[in-house]
Amino acid sequence: MIESGMTGSNTYSAAGVDIAAGAQAVALMRAAVQSTYGPQVLAGIGAFGGLFDASALKEMREPVLVASTDGVGTKTMVAARMGRWDTIGQDIVNHSVNDILVQGARPLFFMDYVACSKLDPAQIATVVAGCAVACREAGCALLGGETAEMPGVYQPGELDLVGTIVGVVERSAIIDGRRIQPGDVILGLPAVGLHTNGFSLARRVLGELDWRVPLAAYLPPGEREMPGAQQSIGEALLAVHRSYLKPVQALLGVGVDVRGLAHITGGGFVDNLPRVLPAGVGAMIRRGTWPALPVFRLIQHLGRIDDGEMFHVFNMGLGMLAVVPPTDVDRALATLPGDAYVVGQIIAGSREVTIE
């Protein structure tokens, strides 16, 4: 006979793992997760593996699956300091949606992985509920995931959040940058903040400040009136990573020839834009052609960081770059009024980015 509920010192709970807390977390998140399900989901939360009916892909001529895995990094430490866990789930989903979007894919399903030293069921359920919010907005099923309690691997109070996404694109519609050529125009779609990158540097610069006060309190006098400067530091740092699914689909829907897309994440402009440039071309970005975000001004001012480093670490207010031919610029701007800016140009070169 096997008995549970032993109280000796060699139990799993004594080792730091609470199975009951894990079950409670699943119970709390169940409704939010299931709210993302459509008829394609045959098995989801609670199953050993998620089942997704892919028969609809037979309607496509040459469906290509696109997959990506990423994490929110040390933004989780910002969430911990602010005591807010409802945003980082949205961050990881939107980040992942954008990563496959750059190749023209639409999301099918997403899976999350949350790990910590000690499970707080309400906290974990709030994180996953955030994932569900973003999945519903993207028309994407939150098919399943994993909650791991690993004392000794993570520090007390720490949490890690990672996600995997799978999407699909018609082979003929893959956006791979190969048709980009000198003279093409670079459009920038605005970001709402740091999104999910650069937080180690941001926390180092801003860590000693009071995050409850407005950004303006620490900005130079001439910049305290800029739009968004009255937002608190904490709010600015936790601003949810924007999804570019709808604006990019809008461009494609009106026939704009999107020849390349670059999601500006870790590595900033310097590392991400070259990933979609073919041999023989480079890119030139013109500063001052899009609205500046005060959070970046504050980080650069207090950290005494040069422009080159800022553009290599942060998105600087542009979360997605789209490369289009000159003949499609007006149509693109009319399709996204106030939500797209002409920020640069493709030039002859060696896949390098110049910031002017």
C-alpha positions as a Markdown table, in Angstrom:
| # | Residue | x | y | z |
|---|---|---|---|---|
| 1 | Met | 0.0 | 0.0 | 0.0 |
| 2 | Ile | 1.3 | 3.4 | -0.9 |
| 3 | Glu | 0.4 | 6.3 | 1.3 |
| 4 | Ser | 0.6 | 10.1 | 0.5 |
| 5 | Gly | 0.8 | 13.0 | 2.8 |
| 6 | Met | 3.9 | 11.8 | 4.7 |
| 7 | Thr | 5.3 | 14.3 | 7.2 |
| 8 | Gly | 8.9 | 13.2 | 7.4 |
| 9 | Ser | 11.8 | 15.3 | 6.5 |
| 10 | Asn | 12.5 | 13.4 | 3.3 |
| 11 | Thr | 9.3 | 14.3 | 1.5 |
| 12 | Tyr | 9.1 | 16.2 | -1.8 |
| 13 | Ser | 7.7 | 19.3 | -0.1 |
| 14 | Ala | 10.5 | 19.3 | 2.4 |
| 15 | Ala | 12.9 | 19.4 | -0.6 |
| 16 | Gly | 11.1 | 22.5 | -1.8 |
| 17 | Val | 8.6 | 21.3 | -4.3 |
| 18 | Asp | 4.9 | 21.7 | -3.6 |
| 19 | Ile | 2.9 | 19.4 | -5.9 |
| 20 | Ala | -0.4 | 20.7 | -4.5 |
| 21 | Ala | 0.6 | 24.3 | -5.4 |
| 22 | Gly | 1.2 | 23.2 | -8.9 |
| 23 | Ala | -2.2 | 21.7 | -9.2 |
| 24 | Gln | -3.8 | 24.8 | -7.7 |
| 25 | Ala | -2.0 | 27.0 | -10.3 |
| 26 | Val | -3.4 | 24.8 | -13.1 |
| 27 | Ala | -6.9 | 25.1 | -11.7 |
| 28 | Leu | -6.6 | 28.9 | -11.4 |
| 29 | Met | -5.4 | 29.3 | -15.0 |
| 30 | Arg | -7.6 | 26.7 | -16.7 |
| 31 | Ala | -10.5 | 29.1 | -17.7 |
| 32 | Ala | -8.1 | 31.7 | -19.1 |
| 33 | Val | -6.2 | 29.1 | -21.2 |
| 34 | Gln | -9.4 | 27.4 | -22.5 |
| 35 | Ser | -10.7 | 30.8 | -23.6 |
| 36 | Thr | -8.1 | 30.8 | -26.4 |
| 37 | Tyr | -9.3 | 27.4 | -27.8 |
| 38 | Gly | -11.1 | 27.1 | -31.1 |
| 39 | Pro | -12.4 | 23.9 | -32.7 |
| 40 | Gln | -8.8 | 23.1 | -33.8 |
| 41 | Val | -7.7 | 22.3 | -30.3 |
| 42 | Leu | -8.5 | 18.6 | -29.6 |
| 43 | Ala | -6.5 | 18.4 | -26.3 |
| 44 | Gly | -5.0 | 21.2 | -24.3 |
| 45 | Ile | -4.4 | 21.9 | -20.7 |
| 46 | Gly | -4.0 | 18.8 | -18.6 |
| 47 | Ala | -3.0 | 16.5 | -21.5 |
| 48 | Phe | 0.5 | 15.1 | -21.8 |
| 49 | Gly | 0.7 | 16.8 | -25.2 |
| 50 | Gly | -1.5 | 19.4 | -26.9 |
| 51 | Leu | -3.4 | 18.2 | -29.9 |
| 52 | Phe | -4.1 | 20.7 | -32.7 |
| 53 | Asp | -6.1 | 19.8 | -35.8 |
| 54 | Ala | -4.1 | 20.9 | -38.8 |
| 55 | Ser | -6.6 | 19.7 | -41.4 |
| 56 | Ala | -7.4 | 23.3 | -42.4 |
| 57 | Leu | -3.8 | 23.6 | -43.7 |
| 58 | Lys | -4.9 | 21.3 | -46.6 |
| 59 | Glu | -6.7 | 24.4 | -48.1 |
| 60 | Met | -3.2 | 26.0 | -48.5 |
| 61 | Arg | -1.2 | 25.2 | -51.6 |
| 62 | Glu | 2.2 | 24.8 | -49.9 |
| 63 | Pro | 1.9 | 25.5 | -46.2 |
| 64 | Val | 5.2 | 26.1 | -44.3 |
| 65 | Leu | 5.3 | 25.9 | -40.6 |
| 66 | Val | 7.3 | 28.6 | -38.8 |
| 67 | Ala | 8.4 | 28.1 | -35.2 |
| 68 | Ser | 10.3 | 30.2 | -32.6 |
| 69 | Thr | 11.2 | 30.1 | -28.9 |
| 70 | Asp | 12.2 | 33.1 | -26.8 |
| 71 | Gly | 11.9 | 34.5 | -23.3 |
| 72 | Val | 11.2 | 37.8 | -21.6 |
| 73 | Gly | 14.6 | 37.9 | -19.9 |
| 74 | Thr | 15.2 | 40.1 | -16.9 |
| 75 | Lys | 11.9 | 42.0 | -17.4 |
| 76 | Thr | 10.6 | 39.5 | -14.9 |
| 77 | Met | 12.8 | 41.3 | -12.3 |
| 78 | Val | 11.0 | 44.5 | -13.1 |
| 79 | Ala | 7.6 | 42.8 | -12.7 |
| 80 | Ala | 8.8 | 41.5 | -9.3 |
| 81 | Arg | 9.9 | 44.9 | -8.1 |
| 82 | Met | 6.6 | 46.4 | -9.2 |
| 83 | Gly | 4.6 | 43.5 | -7.9 |
| 84 | Arg | 2.8 | 43.2 | -11.2 |
| 85 | Trp | 2.5 | 39.9 | -13.1 |
| 86 | Asp | -0.3 | 40.6 | -15.5 |
| 87 | Thr | 1.9 | 42.0 | -18.3 |
| 88 | Ile | 4.8 | 39.7 | -18.9 |
| 89 | Gly | 2.6 | 37.0 | -20.3 |
| 90 | Gln | 1.4 | 39.4 | -22.9 |
| 91 | Asp | 5.1 | 40.3 | -23.6 |
| 92 | Ile | 6.2 | 36.8 | -24.4 |
| 93 | Val | 3.3 | 36.0 | -26.7 |
| 94 | Asn | 3.6 | 39.3 | -28.6 |
| 95 | His | 7.3 | 39.0 | -28.9 |
| 96 | Ser | 6.9 | 35.5 | -30.3 |
| 97 | Val | 4.1 | 36.5 | -32.7 |
| 98 | Asn | 6.4 | 39.2 | -34.1 |
| 99 | Asp | 9.3 | 36.8 | -34.5 |
| 100 | Ile | 7.4 | 34.6 | -36.9 |
| 101 | Leu | 5.6 | 37.5 | -38.5 |
| 102 | Val | 8.8 | 38.8 | -40.0 |
| 103 | Gln | 8.7 | 35.8 | -42.3 |
| 104 | Gly | 5.0 | 36.4 | -43.1 |
| 105 | Ala | 3.6 | 33.7 | -40.8 |
| 106 | Arg | 0.3 | 33.9 | -38.8 |
| 107 | Pro | 0.3 | 32.1 | -35.4 |
| 108 | Leu | -1.5 | 28.8 | -34.9 |
| 109 | Phe | -0.6 | 27.9 | -31.3 |
| 110 | Phe | 1.6 | 29.0 | -28.4 |
| 111 | Met | 3.1 | 27.1 | -25.4 |
| 112 | Asp | 4.5 | 28.7 | -22.3 |
| 113 | Tyr | 7.1 | 27.6 | -19.8 |
| 114 | Val | 7.2 | 29.2 | -16.3 |
| 115 | Ala | 9.9 | 28.3 | -13.8 |
| 116 | Cys | 10.6 | 29.5 | -10.3 |
| 117 | Ser | 12.1 | 28.5 | -7.0 |
| 118 | Lys | 8.8 | 28.3 | -5.2 |
| 119 | Leu | 5.3 | 28.2 | -6.7 |
| 120 | Asp | 2.8 | 30.9 | -5.9 |
| 121 | Pro | -0.3 | 29.7 | -7.6 |
| 122 | Ala | -2.0 | 33.1 | -7.9 |
| 123 | Gln | 1.2 | 34.6 | -9.4 |
| 124 | Ile | 1.6 | 31.9 | -12.0 |
| 125 | Ala | -2.0 | 32.0 | -12.9 |
| 126 | Thr | -1.8 | 35.7 | -13.5 |
| 127 | Val | 1.2 | 35.3 | -15.7 |
| 128 | Val | -0.5 | 32.7 | -17.8 |
| 129 | Ala | -3.7 | 34.7 | -17.9 |
| 130 | Gly | -1.6 | 37.4 | -19.6 |
| 131 | Cys | -0.5 | 34.9 | -22.2 |
| 132 | Ala | -4.1 | 34.1 | -22.8 |
| 133 | Val | -5.0 | 37.7 | -23.3 |
| 134 | Ala | -2.4 | 38.1 | -26.0 |
| 135 | Cys | -3.2 | 34.7 | -27.6 |
| 136 | Arg | -6.9 | 35.7 | -28.0 |
| 137 | Glu | -5.9 | 39.0 | -29.6 |
| 138 | Ala | -3.6 | 37.2 | -32.1 |
| 139 | Gly | -6.2 | 34.4 | -32.8 |
| 140 | Cys | -3.8 | 31.9 | -31.4 |
| 141 | Ala | -4.5 | 28.9 | -29.2 |
| 142 | Leu | -2.6 | 28.7 | -25.9 |
| 143 | Leu | -2.2 | 25.0 | -26.4 |
| 144 | Gly | -0.4 | 24.1 | -23.2 |
| 145 | Gly | 2.7 | 24.7 | -21.2 |
| 146 | Glu | 4.8 | 23.8 | -18.2 |
| 147 | Thr | 5.1 | 25.2 | -14.7 |
| 148 | Ala | 8.3 | 24.1 | -13.0 |
| 149 | Glu | 9.3 | 24.5 | -9.4 |
| 150 | Met | 13.1 | 24.2 | -9.1 |
| 151 | Pro | 14.5 | 25.3 | -5.8 |
| 152 | Gly | 18.3 | 25.7 | -6.0 |
| 153 | Val | 18.2 | 26.6 | -9.7 |
| 154 | Tyr | 16.3 | 29.9 | -9.3 |
| 155 | Gln | 16.8 | 32.4 | -6.5 |
| 156 | Pro | 13.9 | 32.9 | -4.1 |
| 157 | Gly | 11.4 | 35.4 | -5.6 |
| 158 | Glu | 12.8 | 34.9 | -9.1 |
| 159 | Leu | 10.7 | 33.7 | -12.1 |
| 160 | Asp | 11.6 | 32.8 | -15.7 |
| 161 | Leu | 9.1 | 32.9 | -18.6 |
| 162 | Val | 9.7 | 31.4 | -22.0 |
| 163 | Gly | 7.4 | 30.7 | -24.9 |
| 164 | Thr | 7.3 | 28.6 | -28.1 |
| 165 | Ile | 5.1 | 29.5 | -31.0 |
| 166 | Val | 4.1 | 27.7 | -34.2 |
| 167 | Gly | 2.7 | 29.5 | -37.2 |
| 168 | Val | 2.1 | 29.0 | -40.9 |
| 169 | Val | 2.7 | 30.8 | -44.1 |
| 170 | Glu | 2.1 | 30.0 | -47.7 |
| 171 | Arg | 5.5 | 29.1 | -49.3 |
| 172 | Ser | 5.0 | 31.7 | -52.0 |
| 173 | Ala | 4.2 | 34.4 | -49.4 |
| 174 | Ile | 7.4 | 33.9 | -47.3 |
| 175 | Ile | 9.1 | 37.2 | -46.6 |
| 176 | Asp | 12.8 | 36.6 | -46.7 |
| 177 | Gly | 14.4 | 39.9 | -47.8 |
| 178 | Arg | 15.9 | 38.5 | -51.0 |
| 179 | Arg | 14.2 | 41.1 | -53.2 |
| 180 | Ile | 15.4 | 44.1 | -51.2 |
| 181 | Gln | 17.5 | 46.4 | -53.3 |
| 182 | Pro | 19.1 | 49.9 | -53.1 |
| 183 | Gly | 16.5 | 52.6 | -53.2 |
| 184 | Asp | 13.9 | 50.7 | -51.2 |
| 185 | Val | 12.4 | 52.6 | -48.3 |
| 186 | Ile | 12.5 | 51.6 | -44.6 |
| 187 | Leu | 9.3 | 52.2 | -42.7 |
| 188 | Gly | 9.4 | 52.2 | -38.9 |
| 189 | Leu | 6.4 | 51.0 | -36.8 |
| 190 | Pro | 6.5 | 52.6 | -33.3 |
| 191 | Ala | 7.3 | 50.7 | -30.1 |
| 192 | Val | 5.7 | 51.5 | -26.7 |
| 193 | Gly | 8.8 | 51.0 | -24.7 |
| 194 | Leu | 11.7 | 48.6 | -24.2 |
| 195 | His | 9.5 | 45.7 | -25.1 |
| 196 | Thr | 11.5 | 42.7 | -23.9 |
| 197 | Asn | 15.1 | 43.6 | -24.4 |
| 198 | Gly | 17.7 | 45.8 | -22.8 |
| 199 | Phe | 16.5 | 45.4 | -19.2 |
| 200 | Ser | 19.8 | 44.4 | -17.7 |
| 201 | Leu | 21.3 | 47.7 | -18.8 |
| 202 | Ala | 18.1 | 49.7 | -17.9 |
| 203 | Arg | 18.0 | 48.2 | -14.4 |
| 204 | Arg | 21.6 | 49.0 | -13.9 |
| 205 | Val | 21.1 | 52.6 | -14.8 |
| 206 | Leu | 17.7 | 53.2 | -13.2 |
| 207 | Gly | 17.9 | 50.7 | -10.3 |
| 208 | Glu | 18.5 | 53.3 | -7.5 |
| 209 | Leu | 15.7 | 55.6 | -8.6 |
| 210 | Asp | 12.1 | 55.7 | -7.2 |
| 211 | Trp | 10.1 | 53.9 | -9.9 |
| 212 | Arg | 6.9 | 55.4 | -8.7 |
| 213 | Val | 7.7 | 58.9 | -9.9 |
| 214 | Pro | 7.3 | 60.3 | -13.4 |
| 215 | Leu | 10.2 | 59.9 | -15.9 |
| 216 | Ala | 10.1 | 63.7 | -16.1 |
| 217 | Ala | 11.5 | 64.0 | -12.5 |
| 218 | Tyr | 14.9 | 62.8 | -13.7 |
| 219 | Leu | 15.0 | 64.1 | -17.3 |
| 220 | Pro | 17.0 | 67.2 | -18.2 |
| 221 | Pro | 14.8 | 70.4 | -18.0 |
| 222 | Gly | 14.4 | 70.7 | -21.8 |
| 223 | Glu | 12.9 | 67.3 | -22.1 |
| 224 | Arg | 10.5 | 67.1 | -19.2 |
| 225 | Glu | 7.5 | 68.1 | -21.4 |
| 226 | Met | 8.0 | 65.5 | -24.1 |
| 227 | Pro | 5.0 | 63.2 | -24.6 |
| 228 | Gly | 4.9 | 60.3 | -22.2 |
| 229 | Ala | 7.3 | 61.9 | -19.7 |
| 230 | Gln | 4.6 | 61.9 | -17.0 |
| 231 | Gln | 4.4 | 58.2 | -17.0 |
| 232 | Ser | 6.1 | 56.6 | -14.0 |
| 233 | Ile | 9.4 | 54.8 | -14.5 |
| 234 | Gly | 7.9 | 51.5 | -13.4 |
| 235 | Glu | 5.0 | 51.9 | -15.9 |
| 236 | Ala | 7.4 | 52.8 | -18.7 |
| 237 | Leu | 9.5 | 49.7 | -18.1 |
| 238 | Leu | 6.5 | 47.4 | -17.9 |
| 239 | Ala | 4.8 | 48.7 | -21.0 |
| 240 | Val | 3.6 | 45.6 | -22.9 |
| 241 | His | 5.6 | 44.5 | -25.9 |
| 242 | Arg | 3.6 | 45.5 | -28.9 |
| 243 | Ser | 2.2 | 43.0 | -31.4 |
| 244 | Tyr | 2.7 | 44.1 | -35.1 |
| 245 | Leu | 0.4 | 41.3 | -36.5 |
| 246 | Lys | -2.5 | 43.6 | -37.4 |
| 247 | Pro | -0.6 | 46.5 | -38.9 |
| 248 | Val | 1.6 | 44.2 | -41.0 |
| 249 | Gln | -1.5 | 42.2 | -42.1 |
| 250 | Ala | -3.1 | 45.5 | -43.0 |
| 251 | Leu | -0.1 | 46.4 | -45.3 |
| 252 | Leu | -0.2 | 43.0 | -47.0 |
| 253 | Gly | -4.0 | 43.2 | -47.3 |
| 254 | Val | -3.9 | 46.4 | -49.5 |
| 255 | Gly | -1.1 | 45.0 | -51.6 |
| 256 | Val | 1.9 | 46.8 | -50.2 |
| 257 | Asp | 5.0 | 44.9 | -51.4 |
| 258 | Val | 6.7 | 44.2 | -48.1 |
| 259 | Arg | 10.1 | 42.9 | -49.1 |
| 260 | Gly | 11.6 | 42.6 | -45.6 |
| 261 | Leu | 10.6 | 42.8 | -42.0 |
| 262 | Ala | 12.9 | 43.2 | -39.0 |
| 263 | His | 11.8 | 42.8 | -35.4 |
| 264 | Ile | 14.0 | 45.1 | -33.4 |
| 265 | Thr | 14.8 | 43.0 | -30.3 |
| 266 | Gly | 18.1 | 42.1 | -28.6 |
| 267 | Gly | 20.9 | 43.6 | -30.7 |
| 268 | Gly | 18.8 | 46.6 | -31.6 |
| 269 | Phe | 19.1 | 48.0 | -35.2 |
| 270 | Val | 22.7 | 47.0 | -35.6 |
| 271 | Asp | 22.1 | 43.2 | -35.3 |
| 272 | Asn | 18.5 | 42.7 | -36.4 |
| 273 | Leu | 18.1 | 44.7 | -39.6 |
| 274 | Pro | 21.1 | 42.9 | -41.3 |
| 275 | Arg | 19.4 | 39.6 | -40.7 |
| 276 | Val | 16.9 | 40.3 | -43.5 |
| 277 | Leu | 19.3 | 42.1 | -45.9 |
| 278 | Pro | 20.7 | 40.2 | -49.0 |
| 279 | Ala | 24.3 | 40.4 | -50.0 |
| 280 | Gly | 25.3 | 43.7 | -51.6 |
| 281 | Val | 23.0 | 46.1 | -49.7 |
| 282 | Gly | 23.2 | 48.0 | -46.5 |
| 283 | Ala | 20.8 | 50.3 | -44.6 |
| 284 | Met | 20.8 | 53.9 | -43.5 |
| 285 | Ile | 18.6 | 55.0 | -40.6 |
| 286 | Arg | 17.9 | 58.7 | -40.1 |
| 287 | Arg | 17.5 | 59.8 | -36.5 |
| 288 | Gly | 14.8 | 62.2 | -35.6 |
| 289 | Thr | 12.3 | 60.8 | -38.2 |
| 290 | Trp | 10.1 | 59.2 | -35.5 |
| 291 | Pro | 8.9 | 60.3 | -32.1 |
| 292 | Ala | 11.4 | 59.7 | -29.3 |
| 293 | Leu | 10.3 | 57.8 | -26.1 |
| 294 | Pro | 11.3 | 59.5 | -22.9 |
| 295 | Val | 12.4 | 56.2 | -21.2 |
| 296 | Phe | 15.3 | 55.9 | -23.7 |
| 297 | Arg | 16.2 | 59.6 | -23.2 |
| 298 | Leu | 16.3 | 58.9 | -19.5 |
| 299 | Ile | 18.5 | 55.8 | -19.8 |
| 300 | Gln | 20.9 | 57.5 | -22.1 |
| 301 | His | 21.1 | 60.7 | -20.0 |
| 302 | Leu | 21.6 | 59.0 | -16.6 |
| 303 | Gly | 23.8 | 56.2 | -17.9 |
| 304 | Arg | 25.9 | 58.5 | -20.1 |
| 305 | Ile | 25.6 | 56.0 | -22.9 |
| 306 | Asp | 26.7 | 56.9 | -26.4 |
| 307 | Asp | 24.3 | 56.7 | -29.4 |
| 308 | Gly | 26.1 | 53.6 | -30.9 |
| 309 | Glu | 25.5 | 51.6 | -27.7 |
| 310 | Met | 21.8 | 52.8 | -27.5 |
| 311 | Phe | 21.0 | 51.7 | -31.0 |
| 312 | His | 22.8 | 48.4 | -30.4 |
| 313 | Val | 20.9 | 47.5 | -27.3 |
| 314 | Phe | 17.4 | 49.1 | -27.5 |
| 315 | Asn | 14.7 | 49.5 | -30.1 |
| 316 | Met | 14.8 | 53.3 | -29.6 |
| 317 | Gly | 11.1 | 53.6 | -30.2 |
| 318 | Leu | 10.7 | 51.4 | -33.3 |
| 319 | Gly | 9.7 | 47.8 | -32.7 |
| 320 | Met | 9.4 | 46.7 | -36.3 |
| 321 | Leu | 11.0 | 47.8 | -39.6 |
| 322 | Ala | 9.4 | 47.2 | -43.0 |
| 323 | Val | 11.3 | 47.5 | -46.3 |
| 324 | Val | 9.1 | 48.5 | -49.2 |
| 325 | Pro | 9.7 | 49.9 | -52.7 |
| 326 | Pro | 9.4 | 53.7 | -53.1 |
| 327 | Thr | 6.2 | 53.3 | -55.2 |
| 328 | Asp | 4.4 | 51.7 | -52.2 |
| 329 | Val | 5.3 | 54.2 | -49.5 |
| 330 | Asp | 2.3 | 56.5 | -49.9 |
| 331 | Arg | -0.1 | 53.5 | -49.8 |
| 332 | Ala | 1.6 | 52.1 | -46.7 |
| 333 | Leu | 1.5 | 55.4 | -44.8 |
| 334 | Ala | -2.2 | 55.9 | -45.8 |
| 335 | Thr | -3.0 | 52.4 | -44.6 |
| 336 | Leu | -1.3 | 53.1 | -41.2 |
| 337 | Pro | -1.9 | 56.8 | -40.6 |
| 338 | Gly | 0.2 | 58.0 | -37.7 |
| 339 | Asp | 1.5 | 54.5 | -37.1 |
| 340 | Ala | 4.3 | 54.3 | -39.6 |
| 341 | Tyr | 7.3 | 56.6 | -40.4 |
| 342 | Val | 9.8 | 56.8 | -43.2 |
| 343 | Val | 12.9 | 56.3 | -41.2 |
| 344 | Gly | 15.6 | 55.2 | -43.7 |
| 345 | Gln | 16.7 | 53.8 | -47.0 |
| 346 | Ile | 18.4 | 50.7 | -48.4 |
| 347 | Ile | 21.7 | 51.5 | -49.9 |
| 348 | Ala | 24.5 | 49.6 | -51.7 |
| 349 | Gly | 26.8 | 48.1 | -49.1 |
| 350 | Ser | 27.8 | 45.0 | -47.1 |
| 351 | Arg | 24.7 | 44.3 | -44.9 |
| 352 | Glu | 25.7 | 47.0 | -42.4 |
| 353 | Val | 23.5 | 49.6 | -40.7 |
| 354 | Thr | 24.5 | 53.2 | -40.6 |
| 355 | Ile | 22.7 | 55.6 | -38.1 |
| 356 | Glu | 22.8 | 59.2 | -39.3 |
